[in-house]
């Protein structure tokens, strides 16, 4: 299944979501909290508080579809220390996120010498 090839944008919702929410509840989050149109050619990514499940919502021109992934071991590396509630991701970052990598990278280290 390669349904995400024609997607133009990927948006990650930084805050954790109650995973009892289904399509309609996630559409409301996209519209009201993310301030985006759920009908855009985009993927909208949500994570649960335990960070072991993802939901990806998208409009496929005939209706909404919901993709779900649960990790058996480990947790998704979810960005916490970012100022925005909605983070745009590249397709490469999406692939890395789904593989369990940290898509936001790490904070740069600064060194200074003491004489």
N, C-alpha and C positions, 0 to 999 in steps of 0.2 A: 504494500500500500504506500503510494507516494503522493498523497493528496495535498501536501504542503508546498509543492513546487511552484505554484502560480501565485503564492501569497506575496503581497507587496510590502507588508509591514508586520512587525511582531511587537506586542506591548505586554510588559510584565506588570502585574498589579502587586506592589510591594507589600501591602498589608496582608496578613493571613485572612483566610475566608472560611466561614462555617461550611463544611463540605456536605451539609444537608441541602444546601442550595443546588438547584438544578438549573436548567437553561434559563428560565425566566428570571430567577434571582440573580444570576450572573449578568444577564443583559441589563438589569437595573444598575448593577455596579459599574458596568462599562459606561452607561449613559450618565449616571449621577455622580459617581466618585471619580472615574477616569476622565469624564467629560469628552468622550469619543463616541462616534457612531458605531453601533454594533454591526451595521450593514456594510461597513468598509471592507475592503479586500485585505483583511488583517486577522492575525491570531491574537487572542487575549488569554494570557496565562495567569493562573491562580494556584495558590499553594495552601495546604492546611497548616495548622499550628504545629503539628508534630514534624512537618517538613518531609514526610514520607510519601505524599500523594500530590499529584498535579492534575489540574483540569485545564484543558485548552478549548476555548469556545471560538467558533468561527461560523460565518455565514457562507453557505456554498451555492448561493444564487437560487436555491429552491427551498431552503429552510436552514435553521440553525443546526449545527452538529457539535457534539461534545466529545472530546477525546480525553481519556483518563489513563493515568499511569501511576502505579503503586510500586515503590521500591521494597524489595524483600529485606534487604540489608542496607545500612547507611541512610543518609538523609540528603535531600537536595541542598545545595549551597545557595541559600536565599539571601539576597542583598538586604542588609539592615541599616547600614550607615550611609544612606543616600538621602538627599533632601526632597526628592520628588516622590509622589505616590505612584506615578506611572513612569515606567522606564522603557524606552524604545530599545529593542535588541536587534542585532543583525541575524541573518539566517544561520551564520556560523555560531553565534552565541547561543541560539536556540538548540542547535545540535549538541554543543558542549554542555548546556544545562541538562538536556535529556540524558546525557552520558554520565552526569554526576559531577561535572567540573564547575568551578567557581567562575561564572561569566563576568563578574565585575572585577576580577583580578584582585590583587592585594594592594594595600596602601604602600606607597613608595617609602623607602627607608632613607633617612638623612643622617649622615655621619659628620662629625666634626672632631678635629683633633684638639687635644689639650696639651699645651707645652709647659 
